[in-house]
Amino acid sequence: MREFRYRRAADMADALTLLGAEPGARPLGGGTNLVDLMKTGVERPELLVDLRDLPLDRIGSTVGGGLRIGATVTNSDLAAHPQVRRRFPALAQAVLAGASGQLRNMATVGGNLLQRTRCGYFTDAVAPCNKRVPGSGCAALDGEHRNHAVLGASPHCVAVHPSDMAVALAAFDTIVTYETLDGPGELPLAEFYRPVGDTPQLETALPPGALITGVVLPPAPIAAASRYRKVRERASYAFAIGSLAAALDVQDGIVREVRLAFGAVASRPWRARRAERVLTGGPADAEAFAAAVDAELAAARPLRHNGYKLPLMRNLVVSVLTELAEETVR
């Protein structure tokens, strides 16, 4: 590991000043992703700014029944919080599906949003990777890409975003809040992650020097009956090969409202808005659920070895929405 300097920020102004004064500075929450990448030489910050003393470790209600979650809230505290479990159970389930208990005790909400892809070529400091070294190429295109993107990819990058938590947040129109030296700001999660395009190294729309302060989940009564389901190659700690955050409101057999977000199929959490439009106002049955997924996946462009993700996501959505519809009837 290369030498680096370490500072513990005393307050928000101190953190922003430290981060803004040096291009090689990086914020440090739990370090569960950043430190691993430093060990392999993928990340080489000159300065780590520890944020754990900042007052960003609270979860509170907003007017109308939403939630405000601070950036340094740990994943363990987030998943265990009674209001998260009651109002947004899919979020609690998603966090518990990610990583191990030890990692969840350290990992933070802000860090989870900013974690880097687990593509093997990105984490290999000598392999071609446009996300790590722009212009060097994408080794996954002709190499190992079984768990790579089928939606929203480009010839420059086919990696997927690894977060479980962000998929659940995407389903419920979450807002990301941040602070800069010029003042506070916010971004809808739908705009927070940039399309991969021809600049895969630019992953978020955060302004330069911005520091995430938290996320806000707007009131969403439908979320109380939500669910997160993750498919992985082994039952223990593993990244998804496909995942789904879903919520469904059915009355007299007709879909009144539905929320769907896919994970492990694109470079960012994939809000399935086309599928939502197809389902809304129609029957809540397996045939309709399958047709909606097919409409969403019509834009998919699988590679040689990851086409299995299309039937996987179809079966996953049909299974979860069928369960939710049956629970609504009961």
C-alpha positions, 0 to 999 in steps of 0.5 A: 500500500502506498503512503497516505495522510489521514485527518479526522474532520472536526465538523462539516466545514473542516471536512469540505475544506480538507477535501477541497484543498487537495485533489487527491483527498477522499472521504472515509466512512467505514472504508469497506470498499475504499481500503480494499481498493487501496490495497490493490493499488486501484485507489491511490488517495493522498489524503483520507478524511475521516467523517465519523465525527460528523453529526450524520448518523441519525435516522428521522421521520419527515413530514408525511411519513418519509425518512431522512437517513444520515450518510454515516448511519451504518448498514447494521443500524439502518437495517435494524431501525424500526421505522425503516423496517415498518415503512420501507421493509424492502430497504431493510431486506436489501441491506441485510442481503448485502455483505456480512454482519461484520462489514455491515457494522462498518459500512455507511449509507454514503459509502454504500452509494459510492462503492465501486464496481466489483468487475474483476478487470476493474479491481485488477490494476494491470487489466485494461479498464476504461472505468479505471484508466480511461481509454485503455479498453474494456477487457470484459467485452471479450473476456469474463462477463457472466455477471455483467450488464444487459441494460444501459451498457456501452462499448466502453464499459459493461460493469454492473453496480454492486449495491443492494441498498441502492436498488431499494432506494431507487424504487422509492424516488430517493433524494441524495443530499449533499454539502459543498463549500458553496452550500447544500444541494440535492439530487434525485437518485434517478439522476445521481448515477450517470449513464455509462456512455463513453465516460464510464469513469464519471460515475455520479453527478455530484459536484466537485468537492461535494460530500454526501450528507444523507438520503431522503425517502419521500412518503410512500404508503405503498412501500410498507408492503415492499420486498427485496429479493436477491439471486446469488450464486451461493447463499452466503455473502455474495454479490447479486447476479440479479435482484429486485425491489418491488412494491404492489398495490392491488384493488379488485384484481387491478394494479393501482400502483407498482414500484420496480427496481432491478439490480445487477443488470446495469451500471446503476440501479435500474428503475423499471419504469416501462414495466411499471407503466405496462402494469398500472391499471391492468390485471395483477396476474402472472401473465401480466407480470411477465409481459411487463418484464418483457417490455422492460427487457426489450432494450436489453443487449446481453453479451455472449455469456450473460443472456441468462439474466433475462429469464432470471429477471423475468422469473424473479419479477413474476415470483415476487409480484405474485407473492405480493398480490396474494398477500394483498388479497389475504 
